[in-house]
Amino acid sequence: MAEHNDDSFAIEVILPDDGRAAPCCPHGPTLLFEKVGKGGERDRRFYACSACRDRKDCSFFQWEDDKVSEARLLAREAENRLKRPQFSQQQYCTRFRKFASLPADEKKFCQDCQLLPLPGERDAHSSHRCTAVTVAQLGRPSVLLRPLDNKKSNAQYLFADRSTNFLLDTLAGLGYRKVLCVGTPRLQELIKLRNLEQKHEPMKSLLLDIDFRYAQFYSQDEFCHYNMFNHHFFGGEASSVVLQAFLRESDGEKAVMVADPPFGGLVKPLANSFSLISQTWRKLQSSDSSDADMPMMWIFPYFFEPRIRECLPSFTMLDYQVDYDNHPLYKHGKTGRKQSPVRLFTNICPKDVVLPKEESYRY
């Protein structure tokens, strides 16, 4: 399956099947690409960033048959280290515990650095825009953090409350008690908020997201720094262990995945990552689930339906329109070309997902 670029050629992603390790950029292992002409002629293959389709965001490029010198490899690794987060996941967790214990008037958020600074770091942020932080804001980091806005790699269009509540009500009604939130921070926040209210059956969640800033607000078993385009965990084996522990269903806790990739993302590598998550889930289940796939919801524009169905034939597109708080067009209630084109794709039986009648959905 090729992702079309223009009328003259398409770009095809070549998924690894021979065990060869791909070179790495700051976003983890790169992907192998190939230009395919209209007549089927194939061009020289090359490696490029899995997450960023614009070279201005990640300039990594390497021909597949390049012989890379040791000096170039060392320089590349040094550049990758420079672009890593300031703190490790464990350090972020330690910092958050210290931050949470501070008096209310000492809790600040640096808008310039997008960081929760500790008292000993105040001098470094003295000239920055720092605002007070409430307990409620700490529970909703997606409101506190400035959304990333590159629609081709890490755009953060955040679910509106209408869509978040519909998703969670639906999943809870279907009996799921564990939600793997892939690029869906608003869903994780609502789960934790409802757990605090104690008005609903408690649920567990794990957020996988490429935005490392969320590590400031969650424990190590609630967040993993993750690239969904290459199934790369920046925390290495420790994060893989966290995922496996979460996917292991015990005491009747059924798990489901909800993913909301950037709209400009390539379908084939996304489908491959989601399939790998499903394989991990399958290995952890009882023998009678050995042929089953992990229940999933993939949120994406409707015009990608042919590509998604080609990669994941068991998925069906539902009519429900997903809307976003911070997208200028993708909002519920608009008509014509202004209405949201974003839909739910799922391998859950469509009859089990009851769309809200009050919004004029028909069955």
C-alpha positions as CSV (number, residue, x, y, z in Angstrom):
1,M,0.0,0.0,0.0
2,A,1.4,3.3,-1.1
3,E,0.7,6.8,0.4
4,H,0.1,9.1,-2.6
5,N,2.2,12.2,-2.8
6,D,1.1,13.7,-6.1
7,D,0.1,12.6,-9.6
8,S,3.5,11.4,-10.6
9,F,4.6,9.1,-7.8
10,A,3.6,7.7,-4.4
11,I,5.6,6.9,-1.3
12,E,5.5,3.4,0.0
13,V,6.5,2.4,3.5
14,I,8.6,-0.8,3.6
15,L,8.0,-2.5,7.0
16,P,10.9,-4.4,8.4
17,D,10.7,-8.2,8.0
18,D,14.3,-9.3,8.1
19,G,15.3,-8.3,11.6
20,R,17.6,-5.5,10.4
21,A,17.8,-2.6,12.8
22,A,16.9,0.8,11.2
23,P,19.0,3.8,12.0
24,C,17.6,6.1,14.7
25,C,16.7,9.8,14.7
26,P,15.5,11.7,17.9
27,H,12.1,10.0,17.4
28,G,13.4,6.4,17.5
29,P,14.0,4.0,14.7
30,T,13.4,5.5,11.3
31,L,11.1,4.0,8.6
32,L,12.2,2.7,5.2
33,F,10.5,4.5,2.3
34,E,10.4,3.9,-1.5
35,K,9.1,6.1,-4.3
36,V,6.8,4.2,-6.7
37,G,6.0,5.7,-10.1
38,K,2.7,5.6,-11.8
39,G,3.9,2.8,-14.0
40,G,5.2,0.8,-11.0
41,E,8.8,1.7,-11.4
42,R,10.6,1.9,-8.1
43,D,13.2,4.4,-7.0
44,R,16.1,4.1,-4.5
45,R,15.0,3.3,-1.0
46,F,15.8,5.7,1.9
47,Y,15.3,6.0,5.7
48,A,13.5,9.0,7.1
49,C,11.8,10.0,10.4
50,S,8.8,7.9,11.3
51,A,6.9,10.7,13.0
52,C,7.8,13.8,11.0
53,R,7.0,14.1,7.3
54,D,8.4,17.6,7.0
55,R,12.2,17.7,6.9
56,K,12.1,21.0,8.8
57,D,10.8,19.1,11.9
58,C,13.3,16.2,11.6
59,S,16.1,16.4,9.0
60,F,17.1,12.8,9.2
61,F,17.8,11.2,5.8
62,Q,19.9,8.2,4.8
63,W,19.9,6.1,1.6
64,E,19.3,2.4,2.4
65,D,22.6,1.4,0.8
66,D,24.7,4.2,2.4
67,K,27.8,3.1,4.2
68,V,27.8,5.4,7.3
69,S,31.2,6.2,8.9
70,E,31.8,5.7,12.6
71,A,32.3,9.5,13.0
72,R,28.9,10.2,11.4
73,L,27.3,7.6,13.7
74,L,28.8,9.2,16.7
75,A,27.7,12.6,15.6
76,R,24.2,11.4,15.0
77,E,24.0,9.8,18.4
78,A,25.2,13.0,20.1
79,E,22.5,15.0,18.2
80,N,19.9,12.5,19.3
81,R,21.0,12.8,23.0
82,L,20.7,16.6,22.8
83,K,17.1,16.3,21.8
84,R,16.0,13.9,24.5
85,P,13.8,15.2,27.4
86,Q,15.5,17.0,30.1
87,F,14.6,14.4,32.7
88,S,14.0,10.6,32.7
89,Q,10.6,9.2,33.4
90,Q,11.7,8.2,36.9
91,Q,13.1,11.7,37.5
92,Y,9.8,13.3,36.4
93,C,7.9,11.1,38.8
94,T,10.2,12.1,41.7
95,R,9.8,15.8,40.8
96,F,6.0,15.5,40.7
97,R,5.9,14.0,44.2
98,K,8.0,16.9,45.5
99,F,5.9,19.4,43.6
100,A,2.6,18.0,44.9
101,S,3.9,18.4,48.5
102,L,4.6,22.1,48.0
103,P,2.3,24.8,49.7
104,A,-0.3,26.1,47.3
105,D,1.3,29.5,46.8
106,E,4.6,27.8,45.7
107,K,3.1,25.7,42.9
108,K,3.9,27.4,39.7
109,F,3.9,26.4,36.0
110,C,6.5,27.9,33.6
111,Q,4.6,28.6,30.4
112,D,7.9,29.3,28.5
113,C,9.6,26.0,29.5
114,Q,6.3,24.0,29.9
115,L,7.6,22.8,33.2
116,L,6.6,22.5,36.8
117,P,9.7,24.0,38.4
118,L,10.8,23.1,41.9
119,P,11.7,25.8,44.5
120,G,15.5,25.5,43.9
121,E,15.0,26.3,40.2
122,R,13.1,29.5,40.6
123,D,16.1,31.7,39.6
124,A,16.3,30.0,36.2
125,H,12.7,30.9,35.6
126,S,12.6,34.4,37.2
127,S,12.2,36.1,33.8
128,H,9.7,33.6,32.4
129,R,6.0,33.7,32.4
130,C,5.0,31.6,35.5
131,T,1.5,31.1,36.6
132,A,-0.1,29.6,39.7
133,V,-1.3,26.0,39.4
134,T,-4.3,24.6,41.2
135,V,-5.0,21.0,42.1
136,A,-7.7,20.8,39.4
137,Q,-5.2,22.0,36.8
138,L,-2.7,19.3,37.8
139,G,-5.5,16.8,37.1
140,R,-6.0,18.2,33.6
141,P,-2.5,18.7,32.1
142,S,-3.9,18.9,28.6
143,V,-5.5,22.3,29.6
144,L,-2.2,23.4,31.2
145,L,0.2,22.5,28.5
146,R,0.4,24.4,25.2
147,P,-0.8,22.0,22.4
148,L,1.7,21.0,19.8
149,D,0.5,22.0,16.4
150,N,2.3,20.1,13.6
151,K,-0.6,18.2,11.9
152,K,1.8,15.8,10.2
153,S,3.6,14.5,13.2
154,N,2.5,15.4,16.7
155,A,-0.5,17.7,16.4
156,Q,-2.6,17.8,19.6
157,Y,-6.2,18.3,18.7
158,L,-7.9,17.6,22.0
159,F,-11.2,15.9,22.3
160,A,-14.2,18.1,23.2
161,D,-16.0,17.0,26.4
162,R,-18.9,15.7,24.2
163,S,-16.7,13.2,22.5
164,T,-14.7,12.3,25.6
165,N,-17.8,11.5,27.6
166,F,-19.3,9.5,24.7
167,L,-16.2,7.4,24.3
168,L,-15.9,6.7,28.0
169,D,-19.6,6.0,28.6
170,T,-19.5,3.6,25.6
171,L,-16.5,1.7,26.8
172,A,-17.7,1.5,30.4
173,G,-21.1,0.3,29.1
174,L,-19.4,-2.5,27.2
175,G,-17.7,-3.7,30.4
176,Y,-14.1,-2.5,29.7
177,R,-12.2,-1.6,32.9
178,K,-8.8,-0.9,31.4
179,V,-8.3,1.7,28.6
180,L,-5.0,2.0,26.8
181,C,-5.0,5.7,25.7
182,V,-2.7,6.1,22.6
183,G,-2.4,9.8,22.0
184,T,-5.7,10.5,23.9
185,P,-4.7,12.5,27.0
186,R,-8.2,13.9,27.5
187,L,-9.6,10.4,27.8
188,Q,-7.1,9.5,30.5
189,E,-7.9,12.7,32.4
190,L,-11.6,11.9,32.4
191,I,-11.0,8.4,33.6
192,K,-9.0,9.7,36.5
193,L,-11.5,12.4,37.3
194,R,-14.4,9.9,37.4
195,N,-12.4,7.6,39.7
196,L,-11.9,10.5,42.1
197,E,-15.7,11.3,42.0
198,Q,-16.4,7.6,42.9
199,K,-19.8,7.8,41.1
200,H,-18.8,5.3,38.4
201,E,-17.2,1.8,38.3
202,P,-13.4,2.5,38.7
203,M,-11.3,2.1,35.6
204,K,-7.6,2.0,34.9
205,S,-5.8,3.8,32.1
206,L,-2.3,4.0,30.6
207,L,-1.4,6.9,28.4
208,L,1.1,6.3,25.5
209,D,2.1,9.6,23.9
210,I,5.0,11.1,22.0
211,D,4.6,14.3,24.1
212,F,7.1,13.7,27.0
213,R,5.7,16.7,28.9
214,Y,2.9,14.5,30.2
215,A,5.5,12.6,32.2
216,Q,5.5,15.5,34.7
217,F,1.9,14.6,35.8
218,Y,1.8,10.8,35.9
219,S,3.4,7.9,37.7
220,Q,5.5,5.4,35.7
221,D,2.5,3.0,35.4
222,E,0.2,5.7,34.1
223,F,2.4,7.2,31.3
224,C,4.9,5.9,28.7
225,H,6.8,8.1,26.2
226,Y,5.8,6.4,23.0
227,N,6.0,6.9,19.2
228,M,3.0,5.2,17.6
229,F,4.5,5.4,14.1
230,N,7.3,3.0,14.9
231,H,6.1,1.3,18.1
232,H,9.0,2.8,19.9
233,F,9.1,3.2,23.7
234,F,11.7,5.8,24.6
235,G,11.9,4.3,28.1
236,G,13.1,1.0,26.6
237,E,12.4,-2.3,28.2
238,A,11.0,-0.8,31.4
239,S,8.2,0.8,29.4
240,S,7.5,-2.4,27.6
241,V,7.1,-4.1,30.9
242,V,4.6,-1.4,32.0
243,L,2.5,-2.0,28.9
244,Q,2.5,-5.8,29.4
245,A,1.5,-5.5,33.0
246,F,-1.4,-3.2,31.9
247,L,-2.6,-5.5,29.1
248,R,-2.7,-8.5,31.4
249,E,-6.4,-9.0,32.1
250,S,-7.0,-10.3,35.6
251,D,-10.1,-10.4,37.8
252,G,-12.3,-9.8,34.8
253,E,-10.7,-6.4,33.9
254,K,-11.2,-6.3,30.1
255,A,-8.8,-4.0,28.2
256,V,-9.5,-1.8,25.2
257,M,-7.3,0.5,23.1
258,V,-8.3,4.0,21.9
259,A,-6.0,5.8,19.5
260,D,-6.1,9.3,18.1
261,P,-3.1,9.7,15.7
262,P,-2.2,13.0,14.0
263,F,-4.5,13.3,10.9
264,G,-1.5,13.6,8.5
265,G,0.0,10.3,9.8
266,L,0.8,7.4,7.5
267,V,-1.8,4.6,7.9
268,K,0.5,1.6,7.2
269,P,3.0,2.1,10.1
270,L,0.2,3.1,12.5
271,A,-1.7,-0.1,11.6
272,N,1.5,-2.1,12.1
273,S,2.0,-0.5,15.6
274,F,-1.5,-1.2,16.6
275,S,-1.2,-4.8,15.4
276,L,1.9,-5.2,17.5
277,I,0.0,-4.0,20.6
278,S,-2.7,-6.5,19.8
279,Q,-0.1,-9.3,19.5
280,T,1.3,-8.3,22.9
281,W,-2.3,-8.4,24.4
282,R,-3.0,-11.8,22.7
283,K,0.1,-13.4,24.2
284,L,-1.0,-12.4,27.7
285,Q,-4.5,-13.8,27.5
286,S,-5.8,-17.3,28.2
287,S,-5.6,-20.0,25.6
288,D,-9.2,-19.4,24.5
289,S,-8.3,-15.9,23.3
290,S,-5.3,-17.1,21.2
291,D,-7.0,-16.1,17.9
292,A,-8.7,-12.9,19.1
293,D,-7.6,-9.4,18.5
294,M,-7.5,-6.7,21.1
295,P,-10.6,-4.5,21.1
296,M,-9.6,-1.2,19.5
297,M,-11.0,2.2,18.5
298,W,-9.0,4.2,15.9
299,I,-10.1,7.8,15.5
300,F,-9.3,9.2,12.0
301,P,-10.8,11.1,9.1
302,Y,-13.4,9.1,7.1
303,F,-11.6,9.4,3.8
304,F,-8.9,7.1,5.1
305,E,-11.4,4.2,5.3
306,P,-10.0,2.3,2.3
307,R,-6.5,2.4,3.6
308,I,-7.5,1.4,7.2
309,R,-9.6,-1.4,5.9
310,E,-6.8,-2.6,3.7
311,C,-4.4,-2.9,6.7
312,L,-7.0,-4.0,9.2
313,P,-9.9,-5.8,7.5
314,S,-11.8,-6.4,10.7
315,F,-12.3,-2.7,11.3
316,T,-15.6,-1.0,10.6
317,M,-16.2,2.8,10.3
318,L,-19.0,4.2,12.5
319,D,-21.0,7.3,11.8
320,Y,-20.2,9.1,15.0
321,Q,-18.5,12.5,14.5
322,V,-15.6,13.2,16.8
323,D,-15.0,16.8,17.6
324,Y,-12.2,18.8,19.1
325,D,-11.8,21.8,21.4
326,N,-8.9,23.4,19.7
327,H,-9.5,22.6,16.0
328,P,-11.0,25.5,14.0
329,L,-13.2,23.3,11.9
330,Y,-13.6,19.8,13.5
331,K,-16.5,20.8,15.8
332,H,-19.9,19.2,16.3
333,G,-23.0,20.9,15.0
334,K,-21.4,22.4,11.9
335,T,-22.9,21.6,8.5
336,G,-21.6,20.9,5.0
337,R,-17.8,21.1,4.5
338,K,-17.4,22.6,8.0
339,Q,-18.5,19.5,9.9
340,S,-15.9,17.2,11.4
341,P,-14.7,14.5,9.1
342,V,-13.3,12.5,12.0
343,R,-14.9,9.1,12.7
344,L,-14.5,6.0,14.8
345,F,-12.9,2.9,13.2
346,T,-13.2,-0.2,15.4
347,N,-13.1,-4.0,15.5
348,I,-15.8,-4.0,18.2
349,C,-19.1,-5.1,16.9
350,P,-20.8,-2.0,15.5
351,K,-24.2,-3.0,17.0
352,D,-22.7,-2.8,20.4
353,V,-21.7,0.8,20.0
354,V,-24.9,2.8,20.6
355,L,-24.8,6.2,19.0
356,P,-26.7,9.0,20.9
357,K,-30.2,9.3,19.6
358,E,-30.4,12.9,20.9
359,E,-27.9,13.8,18.2
360,S,-30.2,12.4,15.5
361,Y,-28.1,9.3,14.8
362,R,-30.1,6.6,13.1
363,Y,-29.7,2.8,13.2
